[in-house]
């Protein structure tokens, strides 16, 4: 998340460097901006996915699987008779 916050600051610094006349090319600036933005977006999405999977895991921990297994076995035994 830090990369996604710092990315606009870095982009602004790169724009100021090009305006002042320091030796930076447009291609270098585009590649750096694209990589930093993509990494920031990827980290945000991975964090959201981790939170989602964590909530699913917490919900699944509270479910007693033996009751479901007993109910399913009771229905199959009753149908076989």
N, CA, C and O atoms as a printed pandas DataFrame, in Angstrom:
     atom_number atom_name residue_name chain_id  residue_number  x_coord  y_coord  z_coord
0              1         N          UNK        A               1    0.824   -1.177    0.000
1              2        CA          UNK        A               1    0.000    0.000    0.000
2              3         C          UNK        A               1    0.879    1.256    0.000
3              4         O          UNK        A               1    0.487    2.301   -0.519
4              5         N          UNK        A               2    2.032    1.140    0.570
5              6        CA          UNK        A               2    2.942    2.284    0.591
6              7         C          UNK        A               2    3.361    2.670   -0.816
7              8         O          UNK        A               2    3.490    3.853   -1.132
8              9         N          UNK        A               3    3.572    1.663   -1.662
9             10        CA          UNK        A               3    3.976    1.958   -3.038
10            11         C          UNK        A               3    2.878    2.731   -3.754
11            12         O          UNK        A               3    3.165    3.656   -4.514
12            13         N          UNK        A               4    1.628    2.360   -3.519
13            14        CA          UNK        A               4    0.545    3.063   -4.198
14            15         C          UNK        A               4    0.385    4.489   -3.682
15            16         O          UNK        A               4   -0.119    5.350   -4.402
16            17         N          UNK        A               5    0.804    4.748   -2.456
17            18        CA          UNK        A               5    0.727    6.102   -1.915
18            19         C          UNK        A               5    1.916    6.933   -2.391
19            20         O          UNK        A               5    1.770    8.116   -2.698
20            21         N          UNK        A               6    3.088    6.312   -2.450
21            22        CA          UNK        A               6    4.301    7.022   -2.829
22            23         C          UNK        A               6    4.384    7.234   -4.340
23            24         O          UNK        A               6    5.095    8.127   -4.800
24            25         N          UNK        A               7    3.674    6.432   -5.105
25            26        CA          UNK        A               7    3.749    6.498   -6.559
26            27         C          UNK        A               7    3.439    7.886   -7.126
27            28         O          UNK        A               7    4.206    8.368   -7.960
28            29         N          UNK        A               8    2.358    8.552   -6.717
29            30        CA          UNK        A               8    2.116    9.894   -7.268
30            31         C          UNK        A               8    3.203   10.902   -6.887
31            32         O          UNK        A               8    3.505   11.812   -7.658
32            33         N          UNK        A               9    3.786   10.738   -5.700
33            34        CA          UNK        A               9    4.863   11.640   -5.292
34            35         C          UNK        A               9    6.067   11.449   -6.208
35            36         O          UNK        A               9    6.683   12.418   -6.651
36            37         N          UNK        A              10    6.394   10.190   -6.486
37            38        CA          UNK        A              10    7.519    9.895   -7.362
38            39         C          UNK        A              10    7.253   10.407   -8.782
39            40         O          UNK        A              10    8.143   10.947   -9.439
40            41         N          UNK        A              11    6.013   10.227   -9.238
41            42        CA          UNK        A              11    5.672   10.719  -10.576
42            43         C          UNK        A              11    5.824   12.235  -10.655
43            44         O          UNK        A              11    6.317   12.763  -11.651
44            45         N          UNK        A              12    5.399   12.928   -9.606
45            46        CA          UNK        A              12    5.548   14.382   -9.580
46            47         C          UNK        A              12    7.004   14.800   -9.603
47            48         O          UNK        A              12    7.372   15.762  -10.277
48            49         N          UNK        A              13    7.837   14.069   -8.859
49            50        CA          UNK        A              13    9.265   14.380   -8.865
50            51         C          UNK        A              13    9.866   14.162  -10.248
51            52         O          UNK        A              13   10.688   14.959  -10.701
52            53         N          UNK        A              14    9.465   13.093  -10.916
53            54        CA          UNK        A              14    9.980   12.823  -12.261
54            55         C          UNK        A              14    9.533   13.903  -13.245
55            56         O          UNK        A              14   10.299   14.291  -14.127
56            57         N          UNK        A              15    8.304   14.390  -13.102
57            58        CA          UNK        A              15    7.841   15.453  -13.991
58            59         C          UNK        A              15    8.617   16.741  -13.758
59            60         O          UNK        A              15    8.979   17.441  -14.704
60            61         N          UNK        A              16    8.868   17.045  -12.491
61            62        CA          UNK        A              16    9.661   18.237  -12.194
62            63         C          UNK        A              16   11.078   18.108  -12.742
63            64         O          UNK        A              16   11.642   19.083  -13.236
64            65         N          UNK        A              17   11.658   16.905  -12.657
65            66        CA          UNK        A              17   12.996   16.693  -13.208
66            67         C          UNK        A              17   13.010   16.952  -14.711
67            68         O          UNK        A              17   13.943   17.565  -15.229
68            69         N          UNK        A              18   11.984   16.490  -15.404
69            70        CA          UNK        A              18   11.958   16.703  -16.855
70            71         C          UNK        A              18   11.703   18.170  -17.203
71            72         O          UNK        A              18   12.203   18.660  -18.216
72            73         N          UNK        A              19   10.930   18.875  -16.374
73            74        CA          UNK        A              19   10.684   20.299  -16.619
74            75         C          UNK        A              19   11.929   21.143  -16.345
75            76         O          UNK        A              19   12.201   22.107  -17.060
76            77         N          UNK        A              20   12.672   20.779  -15.320
77            78        CA          UNK        A              20   13.866   21.527  -14.964
78            79         C          UNK        A              20   14.963   21.291  -15.991
79            80         O          UNK        A              20   15.812   22.158  -16.200
80            81         N          UNK        A              21   14.956   20.144  -16.626
81            82        CA          UNK        A              21   15.934   19.883  -17.669
82            83         C          UNK        A              21   16.990   18.873  -17.283
83            84         O          UNK        A              21   18.033   18.780  -17.931
84            85         N          UNK        A              22   16.726   18.107  -16.221
85            86        CA          UNK        A              22   17.680   17.068  -15.872
86            87         C          UNK        A              22   17.637   15.981  -16.935
87            88         O          UNK        A              22   16.679   15.896  -17.704
88            89         N          UNK        A              23   18.643   15.172  -16.978
89            90        CA          UNK        A              23   18.809   14.204  -18.057
90            91         C          UNK        A              23   17.932   12.966  -17.830
91            92         O          UNK        A              23   18.429   11.928  -17.393
92            93         N          UNK        A              24   16.655   13.070  -18.119
93            94        CA          UNK        A              24   15.755   11.915  -18.080
94            95         C          UNK        A              24   15.011   11.851  -19.400
95            96         O          UNK        A              24   14.616   12.873  -19.962
96            97         N          UNK        A              25   14.831   10.670  -19.870
97            98        CA          UNK        A              25   14.090   10.507  -21.114
98            99         C          UNK        A              25   12.647   10.175  -20.811
99           100         O          UNK        A              25   12.316    9.737  -19.710
100          101         N          UNK        A              26   11.808   10.382  -21.773
101          102        CA          UNK        A              26   10.387   10.115  -21.603
102          103         C          UNK        A              26   10.146    8.621  -21.438
103          104         O          UNK        A              26    9.273    8.211  -20.674
104          105         N          UNK        A              27   10.914    7.811  -22.150
105          106        CA          UNK        A              27   10.744    6.365  -22.054
106          107         C          UNK        A              27   11.086    5.865  -20.659
107          108         O          UNK        A              27   10.368    5.027  -20.115
108          109         N          UNK        A              28   12.161    6.360  -20.074
109          110        CA          UNK        A              28   12.511    5.965  -18.712
110          111         C          UNK        A              28   11.410    6.363  -17.739
111          112         O          UNK        A              28   11.065    5.600  -16.837
112          113         N          UNK        A              29   10.876    7.526  -17.919
113          114        CA          UNK        A              29    9.825    8.014  -17.042
114          115         C          UNK        A              29    8.563    7.152  -17.182
115          116         O          UNK        A              29    7.930    6.810  -16.184
116          117         N          UNK        A              30    8.206    6.809  -18.406
117          118        CA          UNK        A              30    7.012    5.995  -18.623
118          119         C          UNK        A              30    7.181    4.607  -18.032
119          120         O          UNK        A              30    6.250    4.084  -17.419
120          121         N          UNK        A              31    8.341    4.002  -18.200
121          122        CA          UNK        A              31    8.580    2.662  -17.668
122          123         C          UNK        A              31    8.549    2.676  -16.140
123          124         O          UNK        A              31    7.923    1.813  -15.523
124          125         N          UNK        A              32    9.215    3.643  -15.538
125          126        CA          UNK        A              32    9.241    3.731  -14.077
126          127         C          UNK        A              32    7.839    3.971  -13.520
127          128         O          UNK        A              32    7.439    3.326  -12.550
128          129         N          UNK        A              33    7.106    4.880  -14.118
129          130        CA          UNK        A              33    5.746    5.167  -13.650
130          131         C          UNK        A              33    4.833    3.957  -13.800
131          132         O          UNK        A              33    4.041    3.650  -12.910
132          133         N          UNK        A              34    4.952    3.280  -14.923
133          134        CA          UNK        A              34    4.112    2.105  -15.148
134          135         C          UNK        A              34    4.413    0.983  -14.176
135          136         O          UNK        A              34    3.497    0.347  -13.654
136          137         N          UNK        A              35    5.687    0.736  -13.929
137          138        CA          UNK        A              35    6.058   -0.332  -12.996
138          139         C          UNK        A              35    5.608   -0.029  -11.577
139          140         O          UNK        A              35    5.076   -0.895  -10.883
140          141         N          UNK        A              36    5.824    1.192  -11.159
141          142        CA          UNK        A              36    5.436    1.550   -9.789
142          143         C          UNK        A              36    3.918    1.500   -9.633
143          144         O          UNK        A              36    3.418    1.015   -8.618
144          145         N          UNK        A              37    3.190    1.988  -10.614
145          146        CA          UNK        A              37    1.727    1.952  -10.534
146          147         C          UNK        A              37    1.210    0.518  -10.549
147          148         O          UNK        A              37    0.313    0.176   -9.778
148          149         N          UNK        A              38    1.762   -0.314  -11.412
149          150        CA          UNK        A              38    1.319   -1.709  -11.490
150          151         C          UNK        A              38    1.617   -2.453  -10.194
151          152         O          UNK        A              38    0.795   -3.242   -9.728
152          153         N          UNK        A              39    2.786   -2.208   -9.611
153          154        CA          UNK        A              39    3.120   -2.865   -8.347
154          155         C          UNK        A              39    2.178   -2.408   -7.234
155          156         O          UNK        A              39    1.745   -3.221   -6.417
156          157         N          UNK        A              40    1.863   -1.134   -7.198
157          158        CA          UNK        A              40    0.955   -0.631   -6.178
158          159         C          UNK        A              40   -0.438   -1.225   -6.308
159          160         O          UNK        A              40   -1.042   -1.622   -5.311
160          161         N          UNK        A              41   -0.947   -1.289   -7.527
161          162        CA          UNK        A              41   -2.273   -1.877   -7.751
162          163         C          UNK        A              41   -2.264   -3.351   -7.393
163          164         O          UNK        A              41   -3.209   -3.847   -6.780
164          165         N          UNK        A              42   -1.206   -4.055   -7.768
165          166        CA          UNK        A              42   -1.113   -5.475   -7.468
166          167         C          UNK        A              42   -1.084   -5.709   -5.953
167          168         O          UNK        A              42   -1.734   -6.633   -5.463
168          169         N          UNK        A              43   -0.355   -4.901   -5.223
169          170        CA          UNK        A              43   -0.298   -5.072   -3.775
170          171         C          UNK        A              43   -1.649   -4.789   -3.123
171          172         O          UNK        A              43   -2.031   -5.476   -2.176
172          173         N          UNK        A              44   -2.365   -3.801   -3.610
173          174        CA          UNK        A              44   -3.687   -3.501   -3.061
174          175         C          UNK        A              44   -4.642   -4.667   -3.312
175          176         O          UNK        A              44   -5.377   -5.071   -2.411
176          177         N          UNK        A              45   -4.634   -5.205   -4.521
177          178        CA          UNK        A              45   -5.525   -6.319   -4.863
178          179         C          UNK        A              45   -5.162   -7.556   -4.043
179          180         O          UNK        A              45   -6.052   -8.256   -3.560
180          181         N          UNK        A              46   -3.880   -7.832   -3.880
181          182        CA          UNK        A              46   -3.468   -8.987   -3.084
182          183         C          UNK        A              46   -3.883   -8.831   -1.624
183          184         O          UNK        A              46   -4.264   -9.810   -0.981
184          185         N          UNK        A              47   -3.814   -7.622   -1.100
185          186        CA          UNK        A              47   -4.256   -7.377    0.265
186          187         C          UNK        A              47   -5.745   -7.597    0.427
187          188         O          UNK        A              47   -6.188   -8.187    1.413
188          189         N          UNK        A              48   -6.533   -7.117   -0.551
189          190        CA          UNK        A              48   -7.977   -7.322   -0.498
190          191         C          UNK        A              48   -8.315   -8.801   -0.609
191          192         O          UNK        A              48   -9.207   -9.287    0.087
192          193         N          UNK        A              49   -7.614   -9.521   -1.474
193          194        CA          UNK        A              49   -7.835  -10.953   -1.627
194          195         C          UNK        A              49   -7.485  -11.698   -0.344
195          196         O          UNK        A              49   -8.191  -12.628    0.047
196          197         N          UNK        A              50   -6.403  -11.296    0.311
197          198        CA          UNK        A              50   -6.022  -11.915    1.580
198          199         C          UNK        A              50   -7.068  -11.693    2.659
199          200         O          UNK        A              50   -7.377  -12.607    3.423
200          201         N          UNK        A              51   -7.613  -10.490    2.727
201          202        CA          UNK        A              51   -8.674  -10.223    3.699
202          203         C          UNK        A              51   -9.904  -11.078    3.424
203          204         O          UNK        A              51  -10.516  -11.613    4.349
204          205         N          UNK        A              52  -10.261  -11.204    2.154
205          206        CA          UNK        A              52  -11.422  -12.002    1.767
206          207         C          UNK        A              52  -11.233  -13.473    2.128
207          208         O          UNK        A              52  -12.137  -14.093    2.688
208          209         N          UNK        A              53  -10.072  -14.034    1.814
209          210        CA          UNK        A              53   -9.803  -15.431    2.126
210          211         C          UNK        A              53   -9.729  -15.636    3.639
211          212         O          UNK        A              53  -10.158  -16.673    4.145
212          213         N          UNK        A              54   -9.189  -14.659    4.360
213          214        CA          UNK        A              54   -9.147  -14.751    5.820
214          215         C          UNK        A              54  -10.534  -14.791    6.429
215          216         O          UNK        A              54  -10.771  -15.543    7.374
216          217         N          UNK        A              55  -11.454  -13.994    5.906
217          218        CA          UNK        A              55  -12.823  -14.008    6.418
218          219         C          UNK        A              55  -13.509  -15.333    6.109
219          220         O          UNK        A              55  -14.255  -15.854    6.938
220          221         N          UNK        A              56  -13.263  -15.877    4.928
221          222        CA          UNK        A              56  -13.828  -17.188    4.591
222          223         C          UNK        A              56  -13.290  -18.250    5.545
223          224         O          UNK        A              56  -14.042  -19.102    6.019
224          225         N          UNK        A              57  -11.996  -18.199    5.823
225          226        CA          UNK        A              57  -11.376  -19.163    6.738
226          227         C          UNK        A              57  -11.974  -19.057    8.135
227          228         O          UNK        A              57  -12.256  -20.074    8.768
228          229         N          UNK        A              58  -12.170  -17.823    8.623
229          230        CA          UNK        A              58  -12.758  -17.639    9.953
230          231         C          UNK        A              58  -14.184  -18.171   10.016
231          232         O          UNK        A              58  -14.584  -18.743   11.029
232          233         N          UNK        A              59  -14.953  -17.990    8.947
233          234        CA          UNK        A              59  -16.315  -18.510    8.927
234          235         C          UNK        A              59  -16.335  -20.023    8.856
235          236         O          UNK        A              59  -17.188  -20.665    9.468
236          237         N          UNK        A              60  -15.402  -20.596    8.114
237          238        CA          UNK        A              60  -15.383  -22.054    7.951
238          239         C          UNK        A              60  -14.930  -22.751    9.226
239          240         O          UNK        A              60  -15.283  -23.910    9.444
240          241         N          UNK        A              61  -14.161  -22.080   10.070
241          242        CA          UNK        A              61  -13.699  -22.702   11.308
242          243         C          UNK        A              61  -14.853  -22.982   12.254
243          244         O          UNK        A              61  -14.775  -23.929   13.038
244          245         N          UNK        A              62  -15.914  -22.200   12.212
245          246        CA          UNK        A              62  -17.022  -22.370   13.136
246          247         C          UNK        A              62  -18.039  -23.410   12.705
247          248         O          UNK        A              62  -18.950  -23.717   13.474
248          249         N          UNK        A              63  -17.922  -23.957   11.523
249          250        CA          UNK        A              63  -18.912  -24.910   11.023
250          251         C          UNK        A              63  -18.560  -26.333   11.447
251          252         O          UNK        A              63  -17.472  -26.814   11.131
252          253         N          UNK        A              64  -19.458  -27.014   12.154
253          254        CA          UNK        A              64  -19.189  -28.410   12.528
254          255         C          UNK        A              64  -19.449  -29.335   11.340
255          256         O          UNK        A              64  -20.598  -29.525   10.943
256          257         N          UNK        A              65  -18.411  -29.898   10.786
257          258        CA          UNK        A              65  -18.570  -30.748    9.608
258          259         C          UNK        A              65  -19.147  -32.111    9.946
259          260         O          UNK        A              65  -19.703  -32.770    9.067
260          261         N          UNK        A              66  -19.031  -32.560   11.208
261          262        CA          UNK        A              66  -19.542  -33.890   11.560
262          263         C          UNK        A              66  -21.058  -33.944   11.512
263          264         O          UNK        A              66  -21.617  -35.003   11.227
264          265         N          UNK        A              67  -21.743  -32.836   11.780
265          266        CA          UNK        A              67  -23.204  -32.829   11.717
266          267         C          UNK        A              67  -23.651  -32.987   10.270
267          268         O          UNK        A              67  -24.588  -33.734    9.988
268          269         N          UNK        A              68  -23.002  -32.304    9.370
269          270        CA          UNK        A              68  -23.349  -32.413    7.956
270          271         C          UNK        A              68  -23.100  -33.837    7.471
271          272         O          UNK        A              68  -23.905  -34.387    6.720
272          273         N          UNK        A              69  -21.995  -34.431    7.892
273          274        CA          UNK        A              69  -21.662  -35.794    7.494
274          275         C          UNK        A              69  -22.720  -36.776    8.023
275          276         O          UNK        A              69  -23.130  -37.689    7.306
276          277         N          UNK        A              70  -23.166  -36.587    9.286
277          278        CA          UNK        A              70  -24.181  -37.477    9.867
278          279         C          UNK        A              70  -25.518  -37.341    9.144
279          280         O          UNK        A              70  -26.205  -38.338    8.917
280          281         N          UNK        A              71  -25.890  -36.118    8.784
281          282        CA          UNK        A              71  -27.156  -35.904    8.083
282          283         C          UNK        A              71  -27.108  -36.544    6.693
283          284         O          UNK        A              71  -28.069  -37.190    6.275
284          285         N          UNK        A              72  -26.007  -36.368    5.988
285          286        CA          UNK        A              72  -25.879  -36.967    4.663
286          287         C          UNK        A              72  -25.885  -38.490    4.746
287          288         O          UNK        A              72  -26.493  -39.144    3.898
288          289         N          UNK        A              73  -25.235  -39.059    5.727
289          290        CA          UNK        A              73  -25.234  -40.516    5.889
290          291         C          UNK        A              73  -26.617  -41.026    6.273
291          292         O          UNK        A              73  -26.997  -42.118    5.851
292          293         N          UNK        A              74  -27.381  -40.273    7.056
293          294        CA          UNK        A              74  -28.727  -40.695    7.457
294          295         C          UNK        A              74  -29.646  -40.739    6.237
295          296         O          UNK        A              74  -30.466  -41.649    6.115
296          297         N          UNK        A              75  -29.518  -39.771    5.339
297          298        CA          UNK        A              75  -30.367  -39.763    4.139
298          299         C          UNK        A              75  -30.009  -40.908    3.211
299          300         O          UNK        A              75  -30.909  -41.526    2.642
300          301         N          UNK        A              76  -28.764  -41.209    3.041
301          302        CA          UNK        A              76  -28.385  -42.287    2.139
302          303         C          UNK        A              76  -28.743  -43.642    2.718
303          304         O          UNK        A              76  -29.074  -44.550    1.956
304          305         N          UNK        A              77  -28.693  -43.820    4.040
305          306        CA          UNK        A              77  -29.086  -45.087    4.660
306          307         C          UNK        A              77  -30.592  -45.290    4.548
307          308         O          UNK        A              77  -31.054  -46.411    4.334
308          309         N          UNK        A              78  -31.364  -44.205    4.693
309          310        CA          UNK        A              78  -32.815  -44.311    4.595
310          311         C          UNK        A              78  -33.267  -44.627    3.190
311          312         O          UNK        A              78  -34.292  -45.287    3.019
312          313         N          UNK        A              79  -32.548  -44.186    2.178
313          314        CA          UNK        A              79  -32.931  -44.454    0.810
314          315         C          UNK        A              79  -32.601  -45.871    0.389
315          316         O          UNK        A              79  -33.246  -46.418   -0.505
316          317         N          UNK        A              80  -31.603  -46.476    1.022
317          318        CA          UNK        A              80  -31.210  -47.813    0.637
318          319         C          UNK        A              80  -32.170  -48.872    1.163
319          320         O          UNK        A              80  -32.223  -49.967    0.604
320          321         N          UNK        A              81  -32.921  -48.587    2.207
321          322        CA          UNK        A              81  -33.822  -49.590    2.785
322          323         C          UNK        A              81  -35.012  -49.890    1.936
323          324         O          UNK        A              81  -35.845  -50.715    2.310
